[in-house]
């Protein structure tokens, strides 16, 4: 996924000469905590936050240019950058929004923290069975029965509780990705388990081929 697939295209931009008072009203009305400041060509030149507006009103500043952050202080992503770059920028710096630029330095969208949370929520709701189906597709020629058999073996080794392939299949039909992560003790352990299953399937196939 690229940044342009995650970004919100519905945003408001400001100009340097805009009134601090009027902008405060606009930001309150649209319920936005941040806004890009652009020139006549829609190119990014500054950045305004609700904190800047509060300071500007308190200090009696009249224009946005007096309180905005300069271009060099703004973290941005290009529209073709991996979406994860925007996610990492947001997470590591606690940004509310990261502007998305095109080749002409024009602001074409915003990656918002709330959109990232929504995306993660959707990922967490993916059924585990779909992940295993995708895994089966990658392991060319592997049957679903082979995959469930290997999964049952790995699960038994990991948990110490014996489980049959049928029981394992039943457990993943309705389970979500989020539930699986919590049940296995975290994202790394969940994917380590998937890798172990893949290795088990391949090892069993190789073993049968040698007989």
C-alpha positions in Angstrom: 0.0 0.0 0.0 1.2 3.5 -0.9 0.7 6.7 1.0 -1.9 7.9 -1.6 -4.0 4.9 -0.9 -4.1 5.7 2.8 -4.4 9.5 2.7 -7.6 11.5 3.2 -8.3 13.8 0.2 -10.8 15.8 2.1 -8.8 18.5 3.8 -8.6 22.3 4.1 -5.5 24.3 3.3 -4.6 27.8 4.4 -2.7 30.7 2.9 0.0 32.8 4.6 -2.2 35.9 4.7 -5.2 34.2 6.2 -6.5 35.7 9.5 -5.6 33.9 12.7 -9.1 34.6 14.0 -10.9 33.4 10.9 -8.7 30.2 10.7 -9.5 29.5 14.3 -13.2 29.5 13.4 -12.6 27.3 10.4 -10.6 24.7 12.3 -13.2 24.6 15.0 -16.0 24.2 12.4 -14.3 21.4 10.5 -12.9 19.8 13.7 -9.3 19.7 12.5 -6.2 20.0 14.7 -3.8 20.7 11.9 -3.8 22.3 8.5 -1.2 22.8 5.7 -0.3 26.3 4.6 0.2 26.6 0.8 1.1 29.2 -1.8 -0.9 30.0 -4.9 0.3 26.8 -6.6 -0.9 24.6 -3.7 2.7 23.9 -2.8 3.4 23.4 0.9 5.1 26.3 2.6 4.0 26.0 6.3 2.0 24.1 8.9 -0.5 25.2 11.5 -1.7 23.3 14.6 -4.5 24.1 17.1 -1.7 25.0 19.5 -0.3 27.6 17.1 -3.8 29.1 16.8 -4.1 29.3 20.6 -0.7 31.0 20.9 -1.5 33.4 18.1 -4.8 34.4 19.6 -3.2 34.9 23.0 -0.3 36.9 21.6 -2.5 39.0 19.3 -1.0 37.8 16.0 -3.0 38.6 12.9 -1.7 36.5 10.1 -1.0 32.8 9.8 2.5 33.5 8.5 3.3 34.9 11.9 2.7 31.7 13.8 3.1 28.8 11.3 5.9 26.3 11.3 8.2 26.6 8.2 8.5 24.1 5.4 11.8 22.8 6.7 10.2 21.8 10.0 7.4 19.7 8.5 7.6 15.9 8.2 6.0 14.8 4.8 5.7 11.8 2.6 5.5 11.5 -1.1 2.4 10.1 -2.6 4.3 7.0 -3.9 6.1 6.3 -0.6 5.0 3.1 1.2 2.1 3.9 3.6 4.2 2.4 6.4 6.5 5.4 6.2 3.6 7.7 7.2 2.5 5.2 9.9 6.0 5.1 11.4 6.4 8.9 11.2 3.0 9.3 13.0 3.8 6.7 15.6 7.4 7.7 16.4 6.7 11.4 16.6 3.1 11.3 17.9 1.9 13.3 14.9 -1.8 13.9 14.4 -1.4 14.3 10.6 1.3 13.9 7.9 0.9 15.8 4.6 1.2 13.9 1.4 3.0 15.6 -1.5 3.3 15.0 -5.3 6.3 15.6 -7.5 5.5 19.3 -7.6 5.5 19.6 -3.9 1.8 20.2 -3.9 -0.3 18.9 -1.0 -2.7 16.3 -2.3 -3.8 14.6 0.9 -3.3 13.9 4.5 -2.5 10.7 6.4 -4.3 11.1 9.7 -3.7 9.2 12.9 -7.4 8.4 13.1 -7.3 6.8 9.6 -4.3 4.7 10.7 -6.2 3.5 13.7 -9.2 2.7 11.5 -7.0 0.7 9.1 -5.4 -1.3 12.0 -8.9 -2.0 13.4 -9.9 -3.4 10.0 -6.8 -5.6 9.9 -7.5 -6.9 13.3 -10.9 -8.0 12.2 -9.6 -10.2 9.3 -10.4 -13.8 9.8 -7.4 -16.0 10.6 -8.7 -18.5 8.1 -8.1 -16.0 5.3 -4.4 -15.7 6.4 -4.0 -19.4 6.2 -5.7 -19.5 2.8 -3.2 -16.9 1.6 -0.4 -19.0 3.1 -1.6 -22.1 1.3 -1.7 -20.1 -2.0 2.0 -19.2 -1.5 3.0 -22.7 -0.6 2.4 -24.0 -4.1 0.8 -27.5 -4.3 0.2 -27.7 -0.5 -3.3 -29.0 0.3 -5.5 -27.5 3.0 -5.4 -30.8 4.9 -1.6 -30.7 4.9 -1.6 -27.2 6.2 -4.1 -28.0 9.0 -2.1 -31.1 10.0 1.1 -29.1 10.2 -0.7 -26.4 12.2 -2.0 -28.9 14.7 1.5 -30.3 15.2 3.0 -26.8 15.7 0.2 -25.8 18.1 0.6 -29.0 20.2 4.4 -28.4 20.4 3.9 -24.8 21.4 1.1 -25.1 23.9 1.6 -28.6 25.2 -2.1 -29.3 24.5 -2.8 -31.9 21.9 -5.1 -30.7 19.2 -6.3 -32.5 16.0 -6.2 -30.9 12.5 -10.1 -30.8 12.6 -10.1 -29.0 16.0 -7.4 -26.5 14.8 -9.4 -25.7 11.6 -12.5 -25.1 13.7 -10.6 -22.8 16.0 -9.5 -20.5 13.1 -12.7 -20.3 11.2 -14.3 -17.6 13.3 -11.2 -16.2 15.1 -9.9 -12.8 14.0 -6.3 -11.7 13.5 -6.6 -9.5 16.6 -7.8 -12.3 18.7 -5.1 -14.6 17.4 -2.4 -12.0 18.3 -3.7 -11.7 21.9 -4.0 -15.5 22.2 -0.4 -16.2 21.0 1.2 -13.5 23.1 1.9 -10.8 20.4 2.5 -10.1 16.7 6.0 -11.6 16.6 4.9 -14.9 18.2 1.9 -15.2 15.9 4.0 -14.8 12.7 6.7 -17.0 14.2 4.0 -19.7 14.5 3.0 -19.2 10.8 6.6 -19.6 9.7 6.9 -22.7 11.8 3.8 -24.1 10.1 5.3 -23.4 6.7 8.6 -25.0 7.6 6.7 -28.1 9.0 4.7 -28.5 5.8 7.8 -28.3 3.6 9.8 -30.7 5.9 7.0 -33.3 5.9 6.7 -33.1 2.1 10.5 -33.5 1.7 10.3 -36.5 4.1 7.6 -38.2 2.1 9.5 -37.6 -1.2 12.6 -39.3 0.2 10.7 -42.5 1.1 
